[in-house]
């Protein structure tokens, strides 16, 4: 098994939940889809 | 009174249409947002580069903040979700849309080409940012090196017991908490285990994910999983979402002023 490491691993902290603002979320999704389709 | 036309967004809406659209919008906001964020600036924990022993304290702090913020009512079991950590954002070094990298000497030409292939895979999928390889001796934003020395094998950061340490990404942040430079070390065969070029390419693809602001996935089968059994995971839409959310200010908004990531996880 290979372990893959970065020095930010320790900031996992799964104790919170809050949504990204909807306009930014939609912008991310649309940009990701656009980027994927352009390949 | 009927609202006959609303052309603010270039469309024509009647009142029922407008109400229906608003209902759809609200429904889509509440259950399905796929990117979640920390109630505290994510960089606050990054700047300290805390070791895992500190995680309990960190989580407690965040839980308290979460309750103060009124978000404890979400009742979402994060342990059952496939999550990809969003770590951090680049500084204004990428405000020109260029991320300079340098492959240091130490690997053979095939190994270097594997790294270039991995970078090209990301480059094709991330718009508004291009990777440029520097050939001279000047500083680059990202330095990628190879190691096959026993010195690294004895490094605590490579010590995973029976497992093989394959890659390492070290962040350096500026005084405002944005990524200033990164050093990636790929194993050319420490512990006496050499890697095939395809394996090295995947390891490099994973480490470049870190370079672009991702942390680890909490599930197997992802490119950003903490460990791999030699699979050939590719870059998925989840990793792309994560990178865009991490560096939203440049990759989506195409701005000039760095902003901290609003989200700290993407749901895959």
Contacts between the chains, C-beta under 8 A, distances in Angstrom:
chain1	res1	chain2	res2	distance
A	1	B	162	8.0
A	1	B	163	4.8
A	1	B	164	7.1
A	1	B	227	5.1
A	1	B	228	7.3
A	1	B	229	5.8
A	2	B	163	7.0
A	2	B	164	5.3
A	2	B	165	7.9
A	2	B	166	4.1
A	2	B	199	7.7
A	2	B	203	6.9
A	2	B	227	6.1
A	2	B	228	5.1
A	2	B	229	7.6
A	2	B	230	7.0
A	3	B	160	4.4
A	3	B	163	4.7
A	3	B	164	6.8
A	3	B	165	5.5
A	3	B	166	6.5
A	3	B	226	6.7
A	3	B	227	5.2
A	4	B	166	5.8
A	4	B	167	5.1
A	4	B	203	6.5
A	4	B	206	4.9
A	4	B	207	7.1
A	4	B	216	7.8
A	4	B	225	7.8
A	4	B	226	6.2
A	4	B	227	6.7
A	4	B	228	6.9
A	5	B	157	6.2
A	5	B	158	7.4
A	5	B	165	6.5
A	5	B	167	6.7
A	5	B	168	4.8
A	5	B	169	7.2
A	6	B	87	7.7
A	6	B	168	7.1
A	6	B	169	4.1
A	6	B	170	7.6
A	6	B	171	7.3
A	6	B	207	7.6
A	6	B	210	4.4
A	6	B	215	7.1
A	6	B	216	7.6
A	7	B	49	5.6
A	7	B	157	7.5
A	7	B	168	8.0
A	7	B	169	7.1
A	7	B	170	5.3
A	7	B	171	6.0
A	8	B	46	5.7
A	8	B	49	7.3
A	8	B	85	7.9
A	8	B	87	4.6
A	8	B	88	6.7
A	8	B	171	6.1
A	8	B	210	7.4
A	8	B	215	5.7
A	9	B	52	7.0
A	9	B	215	6.9
A	9	B	216	6.2
A	9	B	226	7.5
A	10	B	45	7.8
A	10	B	49	7.1
A	10	B	50	4.8
A	10	B	51	5.6
A	10	B	52	4.8
A	10	B	54	6.6
A	10	B	55	6.2
A	10	B	58	7.8
A	11	B	42	7.3
A	11	B	45	4.3
A	11	B	46	5.6
A	11	B	50	7.0
A	11	B	58	7.3
A	11	B	85	7.4
A	11	B	87	6.9
A	11	B	215	6.9
A	12	B	55	6.6
A	12	B	85	6.3
A	12	B	215	7.1
A	12	B	216	7.5
A	12	B	218	7.7
A	13	B	38	7.7
A	13	B	45	6.8
A	13	B	55	6.6
A	13	B	58	5.1
A	13	B	59	5.0
A	13	B	62	5.4
A	14	B	59	7.3
A	14	B	78	4.5
A	14	B	79	7.1
A	14	B	83	7.1
A	14	B	218	7.4
A	15	B	59	4.2
A	15	B	60	7.7
A	15	B	62	4.7
A	15	B	63	4.7
A	15	B	66	6.7
A	15	B	78	7.8
A	16	B	36	7.9
A	16	B	38	5.5
A	16	B	39	5.7
A	16	B	62	4.8
A	16	B	63	7.2
A	16	B	65	7.3
A	16	B	66	4.6
A	16	B	71	7.1
A	16	B	264	7.8
A	17	B	36	5.4
A	17	B	66	7.4
A	17	B	71	6.3
A	17	B	74	4.7
A	17	B	76	5.1
A	17	B	78	6.5
A	18	B	36	6.0
A	18	B	37	5.1
A	18	B	38	7.0
A	18	B	39	5.6
A	18	B	66	7.8
A	18	B	69	7.2
A	18	B	71	5.1
A	18	B	74	7.8
A	19	B	29	7.4
A	19	B	33	4.1
A	19	B	35	7.4
A	19	B	36	6.0
A	19	B	37	7.1
A	20	B	33	6.4
A	20	B	35	4.2
A	20	B	36	6.7
A	20	B	37	5.2
A	20	B	245	6.7
A	20	B	262	5.2
A	20	B	263	4.4
A	21	B	262	6.5
A	22	B	25	7.9
A	22	B	28	7.8
A	22	B	29	5.1
A	22	B	33	6.9
A	24	B	245	7.8
A	24	B	248	6.2
A	24	B	252	7.5
A	24	B	262	6.1
A	25	B	33	5.5
A	25	B	34	7.2
A	25	B	35	5.4
A	27	B	248	7.7
A	27	B	252	5.1
A	27	B	253	7.6
A	28	B	35	6.5
A	28	B	241	5.7
A	28	B	244	4.6
A	28	B	245	5.3
A	28	B	248	6.8
A	28	B	252	6.0
A	29	B	34	7.6
A	29	B	241	6.9
A	31	B	127	6.9
A	31	B	244	5.5
A	31	B	251	7.2
A	31	B	252	5.0
A	32	B	237	5.8
A	32	B	240	4.5
A	32	B	241	5.1
A	32	B	244	5.7
A	33	B	237	7.7
A	34	B	127	7.2
A	35	B	125	5.5
A	35	B	126	6.5
A	35	B	127	4.8
A	35	B	240	6.3
A	36	B	125	6.6
A	36	B	237	6.3
A	36	B	240	6.7
A	38	B	127	7.1
A	39	B	124	5.0
A	39	B	125	6.1
